[in-house]
Amino acid sequence: MDTVEINGVQVDFDDPCAVAKALRKAELAIVTGSGVATTRFGDDEVRWHAGNLARLRELISQYEGQCAAKTGKRVRFAKRMRFVR
């Protein structure tokens, strides 16, 4: 069993549902600003956080798709269409 640490929590890398859930929590932490670091240099103060929100959302989508495939849940539905004269 391979584990990876996401946002301070050990997650089983082979379970896409657990990874997606942990990434959602990390996304929420970034969006709400809890991952912000503050640095002071004399009177100057800089606030920053490292994170690419767009890439994180892509990863979440990828792992949620893998989770849906693993559990047999349909994610996308196709609609058929035909033209009648």
ABEGO torsion letter per residue (X at the ends): XBBBBBGGBBBBAABAAAAAAAAAAAAAAAAAGAABBBBBBEABBBBBBBEBAAAAAAAAAAAAAAAAAAAGBBABBBBBBBBBX
